[in-house]
Amino acid sequence: MTTAQLSVKREAAATLGRNSGNRAVSLWLWFVALLVFAMVVVGGATRLTESGLSITEWQPLLGAFPPLTHADWMTAFEKYKQIPQYTALNHGMSLEDFQFIYWWEWGHRLLGRLIGVVFALPLVFFWWTGRLDRGTGMKFLGILALGALQGAIGWYMVKSGLSDRIEVSQYRLALHLTTAFMILGLLVWLALDEWPAEPYVTGEIATPLIKRMASIIVAAVLVQVVLGAFVAGLRAGLIYNTWPTMDGQWFPSDYWVNPAYLSFFEGHAAAQFNHRVVAYIVTALVLVQVWLTYRTPVDDRIRLSALWLGGAVILQAVLGIATLLAHVPLHLGLLHQAGGAVVLAIAVVHLYATRRAGIEPRDFSSRGRASA
């Protein structure tokens, strides 16, 4: 393709791109994704401050109101005193200390309710006014249902720590955190799909290898999220606080527990080692992808998203090391969890860029009221 032909094609593509897409729907989805990101960070704070078990009941409607009187506060405090965590970790704590952890958990649950409202009400509006492209309504309903399921998973997780444990189950924590990251990734994808943008130019599309690598990277990041949840649930970041070795060992001597197959899920040393190794794998995959996009003539959006992903992964690795060496202080722990969400979001942006290259955008000019 000559330079003149490429210029004409780009100009035509730009004209089509300006007349397609639904900016309002996309902005709404980006805002919801931002709220989910905040939810991930606040959820990390509830875990690091041991606040997640401070509210011992699940009341989807009445739970939106915090204790309003001293008597209400004392009632909530007395309920907390009945669970093992209070006896083992917080026996004798003051009402003020209880209120501190209560507000973290209450804020986490309130943010979840807010996300549901912010997603559901505009969805009804956009659907009723015909702003949704045909076929997308069910996708949005799927996200809404997944969000509702996430609320139930959250209570399922909390319930695991109310009777026989002093913390929540690492298995349920992994399920809860992974579901949150999946919702974030889906929102980012749908927001990109709705945003009016210049189509990719034929001849600058991603190669099959780059497309496969983009998919593998997203999958690897999700695996790393699961492993990070097990580290968090087992408090495995509080041991082997050295790097690059684990107290002088490249492979921890206490990796295996009895029975051996439970090492991956219940072994503290194994949880940290696995998280370290997959971090190296993710970093290597991303750096290879950056190299591939720079040695191949691809659209600038593919190359730029790969570069941003490389920067985010390196920063996240540095944060992870710093968090480990400092014995997981609150501020670094939150930054590391937030960094994981950012890495996933950028990985999804990069995957979207590789998958949409060479595909003509949907025509939004003839939108009608969306049907299921």
Salt bridges, closest charged atoms under 4 A:
GLU50 OE2 - ARG235 NH2 3.09
GLU57 OE2 - LYS79 NZ 2.94
GLU78 OE2 - LYS81 NZ 3.36
GLU105 OE2 - ARG109 NE 2.79
ASP133 OD2 - ARG362 NH1 2.79
GLU167 OE2 - ARG165 NH2 3.15
ASP193 OD1 - ARG356 NE 3.38
ASP193 OD2 - ARG362 NH2 3.50
GLU194 OE2 - ARG362 NH2 3.76
GLU194 OE1 - ARG367 NH2 3.27
GLU204 OE2 - ARG10 NH2 2.70
ASP299 OD1 - ARG301 NE 2.98
ASP300 OD1 - ARG303 NH1 3.26
